[in-house]
Amino acid sequence: MKVTVDELAGFEREGLNIVANEAAVTVGVRMQVSKRQMQRLDRYERLGLRYCRFQVFLTSGEQAWVYQRLNGEGCEQQQQ
C-alpha cells in the first residue's frame, strides 16, 4: 500500500471527525488502496452507520475519499 503525506484544505479535525472550516488545513496521509481494501476500510469505518464517505481534492491536486462522522441528519460534507 502506497502512503503519502498530504493536506486537506477547508476541514479541521474534531476528535475522530473532520468538520468544515474554510480557514483550516488538515495534514494526514493519502493511501492508495485496491477495491478490496476500500471495501474493508468501509466495513471498518462502518460506512452508512457511523461514517459517510465522499471525494475531495487535496492540496496536492490529487483526488481522495475521506470519511466523515454521520450526525443525526446525515453527512455534513462540504466541498471546498
Backbone as CSV, one residue per row, in Angstrom:
resi,resn,N_x,N_y,N_z,CA_x,CA_y,CA_z,C_x,C_y,C_z
1,MET,0.848,-1.168,0.000,0.000,0.000,0.000,0.899,1.238,0.000
2,LYS,0.655,2.134,-0.956,1.426,3.365,-1.062,0.810,4.419,-0.142
3,VAL,1.641,5.038,0.715,1.177,6.044,1.666,1.974,7.320,1.449
4,THR,1.261,8.467,1.336,1.883,9.762,1.092,1.268,10.797,2.024
5,VAL,2.092,11.673,2.600,1.581,12.774,3.413,0.937,13.786,2.476
6,ASP,-0.241,14.292,2.847,-0.951,15.271,2.023,-1.783,16.150,2.945
7,GLU,-2.437,17.163,2.373,-3.239,18.094,3.159,-4.625,18.254,2.563
8,LEU,-5.593,18.470,3.445,-6.976,18.703,3.062,-7.359,20.104,3.512
9,ALA,-7.570,21.006,2.566,-7.962,22.379,2.890,-9.473,22.456,3.094
10,GLY,-9.890,23.330,4.012,-11.314,23.548,4.230,-11.938,22.668,5.289
11,PHE,-11.141,21.834,5.942,-11.633,20.960,7.009,-10.627,20.962,8.155
12,GLU,-11.135,20.733,9.370,-10.264,20.572,10.531,-10.688,19.335,11.298
13,ARG,-9.742,18.783,12.064,-10.059,17.626,12.901,-10.802,18.063,14.139
14,GLU,-11.760,17.255,14.502,-12.500,17.449,15.742,-12.681,16.060,16.335
15,GLY,-11.769,15.654,17.184,-11.758,14.294,17.711,-11.486,13.318,16.579
16,LEU,-12.383,12.355,16.369,-12.240,11.368,15.301,-12.951,11.796,14.023
17,ASN,-13.332,13.048,13.948,-14.117,13.548,12.831,-13.370,14.672,12.118
18,ILE,-13.852,15.021,10.925,-13.421,16.237,10.254,-14.664,17.092,10.051
19,VAL,-14.503,18.401,10.269,-15.622,19.324,10.097,-15.180,20.469,9.198
20,ALA,-16.131,21.014,8.466,-15.839,22.100,7.536,-15.367,23.337,8.292
21,ASN,-14.281,23.945,7.793,-13.753,25.199,8.319,-12.900,25.786,7.209
22,GLU,-13.407,26.818,6.551,-12.733,27.407,5.385,-11.283,27.783,5.649
23,ALA,-10.963,28.183,6.879,-9.620,28.656,7.203,-8.646,27.523,7.561
24,ALA,-9.138,26.323,7.704,-8.312,25.216,8.201,-7.645,24.424,7.082
25,VAL,-6.527,23.802,7.438,-5.847,22.823,6.588,-5.484,21.649,7.491
26,THR,-5.928,20.467,7.129,-5.669,19.267,7.923,-4.619,18.412,7.235
27,VAL,-3.559,18.086,7.967,-2.491,17.232,7.452,-2.841,15.784,7.777
28,GLY,-2.639,14.913,6.806,-2.914,13.497,7.010,-2.156,12.671,5.997
29,VAL,-2.569,11.428,5.834,-1.930,10.555,4.859,-2.933,10.138,3.802
30,ARG,-2.438,10.037,2.591,-3.227,9.559,1.459,-2.728,8.152,1.161
31,MET,-3.651,7.196,1.176,-3.294,5.806,0.914,-3.871,5.371,-0.412
32,GLN,-3.066,4.733,-1.212,-3.549,4.155,-2.463,-3.940,2.720,-2.160
33,VAL,-5.243,2.426,-2.308,-5.746,1.102,-1.940,-6.484,0.471,-3.110
34,SER,-6.585,-0.838,-3.065,-7.331,-1.580,-4.075,-8.829,-1.506,-3.749
35,LYS,-9.644,-1.966,-4.673,-11.090,-2.006,-4.448,-11.411,-2.855,-3.227
36,ARG,-10.756,-3.983,-3.102,-10.965,-4.890,-1.953,-10.567,-4.196,-0.647
37,GLN,-9.437,-3.508,-0.637,-9.007,-2.797,0.562,-10.003,-1.684,0.921
38,MET,-10.553,-1.015,-0.087,-11.535,0.030,0.156,-12.792,-0.563,0.793
39,GLN,-13.211,-1.717,0.345,-14.368,-2.392,0.939,-14.096,-2.722,2.407
40,ARG,-12.883,-3.152,2.693,-12.517,-3.475,4.073,-12.488,-2.216,4.938
41,LEU,-11.978,-1.115,4.381,-11.988,0.159,5.112,-13.417,0.620,5.391
42,ASP,-14.302,0.467,4.403,-15.708,0.832,4.592,-16.333,0.040,5.743
43,ARG,-16.046,-1.254,5.811,-16.569,-2.074,6.908,-15.983,-1.611,8.242
44,TYR,-14.682,-1.343,8.266,-14.012,-0.897,9.486,-14.603,0.431,9.978
45,GLU,-14.841,1.358,9.073,-15.384,2.679,9.421,-16.899,2.658,9.608
46,ARG,-17.519,1.503,9.361,-18.974,1.329,9.491,-19.714,2.320,8.608
47,LEU,-19.320,2.308,7.319,-19.902,3.200,6.320,-21.426,3.108,6.335
48,GLY,-22.079,4.263,6.420,-23.534,4.325,6.439,-24.141,4.233,7.824
49,LEU,-23.391,3.694,8.779,-23.871,3.590,10.158,-23.202,4.623,11.058
50,ARG,-21.898,4.751,10.910,-21.141,5.679,11.744,-20.499,6.802,10.919
51,TYR,-20.068,6.472,9.706,-19.387,7.439,8.852,-19.978,7.433,7.449
52,CYS,-19.813,8.566,6.757,-20.099,8.646,5.332,-18.753,8.842,4.628
53,ARG,-18.744,8.664,3.333,-17.501,8.802,2.563,-17.800,9.675,1.356
54,PHE,-16.920,10.638,1.078,-17.089,11.486,-0.094,-15.731,11.887,-0.657
55,GLN,-15.724,12.298,-1.925,-14.476,12.658,-2.598,-14.167,14.132,-2.431
56,VAL,-12.875,14.416,-2.297,-12.371,15.786,-2.190,-11.099,15.899,-3.029
57,PHE,-10.689,17.131,-3.286,-9.377,17.386,-3.863,-8.447,17.807,-2.744
58,LEU,-7.276,17.195,-2.684,-6.264,17.536,-1.694,-5.409,18.682,-2.220
59,THR,-4.606,19.296,-1.350,-3.797,20.436,-1.782,-2.774,20.046,-2.842
60,SER,-2.440,18.771,-2.917,-1.514,18.278,-3.947,-2.172,18.229,-5.319
61,GLY,-3.509,18.381,-5.355,-4.251,18.250,-6.603,-4.834,16.870,-6.802
62,GLU,-4.427,15.928,-5.968,-4.946,14.557,-6.051,-6.366,14.504,-5.492
63,GLN,-7.169,13.600,-6.051,-8.498,13.337,-5.520,-8.406,12.215,-4.506
64,ALA,-9.231,12.296,-3.465,-9.214,11.254,-2.439,-10.597,11.105,-1.837
65,TRP,-10.837,9.931,-1.255,-12.039,9.695,-0.470,-11.712,10.041,0.969
66,VAL,-12.642,10.688,1.665,-12.481,10.939,3.097,-13.730,10.440,3.812
67,TYR,-13.555,10.069,5.059,-14.666,9.631,5.897,-15.025,10.758,6.847
68,GLN,-16.326,10.957,7.044,-16.807,11.966,7.972,-17.898,11.340,8.833
69,ARG,-17.829,11.624,10.115,-18.805,11.067,11.055,-20.207,11.561,10.719
70,LEU,-21.160,10.636,10.739,-22.554,10.999,10.495,-23.102,11.752,11.693
71,ASN,-23.853,12.815,11.433,-24.576,13.472,12.516,-26.020,12.964,12.442
72,GLY,-26.900,13.475,13.243,-28.275,12.987,13.274,-29.020,13.150,11.956
73,GLU,-28.537,14.059,11.080,-29.213,14.331,9.823,-28.465,13.785,8.621
74,GLY,-27.411,13.039,8.843,-26.611,12.513,7.742,-25.234,13.148,7.717
75,CYS,-24.642,13.176,6.567,-23.286,13.686,6.410,-23.309,15.187,6.163
76,GLU,-22.438,15.912,6.840,-22.403,17.366,6.723,-21.536,17.803,5.542
77,GLN,-20.936,16.889,4.865,-19.991,17.107,3.761,-20.137,18.463,3.074
78,GLN,-19.000,19.095,2.893,-18.953,20.339,2.116,-17.725,20.271,1.250
79,GLN,-17.873,20.537,-0.005,-16.760,20.538,-0.939,-16.131,21.930,-0.923
80,GLN,-14.801,21.973,-0.865,-14.166,23.283,-0.853,-14.117,23.881,-2.221
